[in-house]
């Protein structure tokens, strides 16, 4: 009877090592090739969202945070981190700011942008840029128009508050989505965090000689 020769431990380890190396190389190659395209798509989505969350705006200027101050962004394209966007109408009148912010949701990080009017100190729009919340539940923060409409004339003082569905009374309250309370509250927390970080910088910039 002929016996089947078994591969030795070294050969098995070598085979696994080679397979792992090849798989890793493929993943790295795919990432390197697709990363620029993904970034460009993200920038395009952000650009469109700025004009959506600041209704009536047609042009924008980017400002980034440096040394705890807002300064004009001098790079190409759009800054994707630590930045706000002043939005203007056709006549160059400032209508508000697009403020990106992100934080933990129920499943993963939620990235969004919201519009802020410094004259009325209100939030005037909100759009989720990226979310992996539960389909049919948490993703309603994107699809539920009633929830999105909460952010069209929302007071920020003393802070934005999430309340039970259908109980909104005060100007700073947001009706949560039934069945997606965690995701709803996450959006509110992300906006409050963005306010805490950027609104003092915006106010300081308006008081300085170089106003955004």
N, C-alpha and C positions, 0 to 999 in steps of 0.2 A: 504493500500500500504506500502511495506517495503521501507525504505529509506537506501541508501548506506552511511555508516559512513565514513566521510572524515578524513584523517590523519591530526592531528594537526600540527601547525608550528614547534613545538619542534621535533616531529617525523621526519618531512621532513628534518630539519636541521641535525638531527642525522644521517639519512640515507645518506645524501650528504657527511657528514663528514667521515663516515665509508668508503664510496665508494672512496673518495679522498685519504684516508689513504692507502687503499688496492692498489689503482693504483700507488701511490707514492712508496709503498713498492716493488711492482713488478718492477718498473723502476729502483729503486736503486739496486735491486738484479741482474737484467739483466746487469746493468752497471758494478757492482763489478765483475761479472763473465766474462764479455767480455773485460773489459779494458786491462787486461794483454795481451790478445791475439792481440788486436788492436795495442798495443804498440810494441809487437814483430814483427808484420807485418810491422809497420812503420820503425822499425830498419832494417829489412831485405831489404826493399825498398831503404832505405838510403844507406846501405852497397853496394848494386848493383849499385846505381846511382853514387857513388864516382868513381868507376872504369870506368864508362861510360863517365863521363864528363872530366876525365883526361885520354885520350886515351893511351893505352900501359901499364897502371899501373896494378899491380897485388897484391900489399900489401899496407897497409895504417897505419898511426899512428894518433891517435886522440889527439887534443890539445884543452883545454878549457881556457876561459878567467877568470883570477883571478887577482884582484888588477891591472886591466888594463894591464895585460901581458898574453901572451900565455904560458901555462905550460902543460906538459904531463898529459893526463887524466889517472887517476889511478883506476877508477871504472870498473865495469863489463860492457861488451857490448859496446854500443855507447852512447856518450852524445847527447841529443836531442836539447839542447839549448846552445847558446853562445860557439860554438865550430867550429873549422876548422879541415880538415883532410889532412895531408901530404900524397901524393900518390907516390909510388916508383915502378920501374920496377923490373924484376927478379934479377937484379944485385945490387939492393939497391940504384939505382940512383934516386934522386928526380926529378919527372916529373912535379909536380905542386901541387896545393891545391884544394880540394873540399870545397867550401864555401856555406853553407846553408844560405838562407835569405828568408824573407817573408814580405808581405805587402798587403794593400787593393787592390782588383781588382774591376771589375764592379759589381759583385754579392756578393763576400765574400773574405776572405783572400786567397791569392795565396802563396803557399809554393814551393820553388824551390831550386835547388843546381846548382852551376856553377863551372867550372874548371878555375883555374887561373895559368898562367905560370909567375913566378916572373922574369925570365931571359928576356923574350920578353915583359913583362908587357901587356899581352893580355889574353882575355878570350878564352878558348879553347873548351868549351862545355857547354851545359845547358840542364837541364831536370826539368820539373815541377813535383813536388812530390804530390801536392794536390791542386785541384782547383774545384770550383763550378760555373765556368763561363758558360754562356748561351750555351746549346748544339747547334751545327751547326754554331755558331759564335765565341763566346769567347773561346770555348774549342779548337779552332784551334791553340792556343798557345802550345798545346800538339800535335795535329794531323798534322799540316801544316809543312811538312819537310823543305820547303823553308824558313819558319820563323825560325825554329830551327837551320838551317844551318847558319843563321846570326851570331851565337855565336861560330863558330868554329875557327875563327881567328879575333877576335874583339878587336880593340885598346880601351884602357880605358881612354886615355887622349885627351882633358882635362876632358871629361866624356863621357859616352855612351849616344847617342842621337837617338831618334826615329824620323824617317822621313816618308813622305808619300810613299805609296806603289809604288815601281819601281823607286824611285828617289835616292836610296843610291849611294853615290859617295865616301865619305870619309871612312877611315878605322875604325872610331869610330861610324859609323851610322848603324842603324838597320831599315830595311824595315818593316813598319807596315803591318798588315794583313787587307786587304780591308773588311770592315764590322765589324771589331773587333779592331778598333783603340784604344779604351779605354783599353782593355785587353793587347794589344801590348805595349802601353805606361806604363802600370802598371808593366810589366815584366822588362822594362828598369829602371824604378824608383827603383824597388826592388834590382836590381843588383847594381845600383849606391849607394844605401843605404848600401848594403853589402860591397862594396869597401871602402866607407867612414869609416865604422866601423872596418873592419878587415885588410885592406892592411897596415895601419901604424903599426899594431901589428905584422904582418908577417915580415915587414921590420925591426922592432926593434928586433925581435927574431933572424933574420939572422945576425944582428950585434953583438948580445950577444955571450957569450961563449957557451950557450946551444942552438944550432940551431935546429929547428924542421926538 
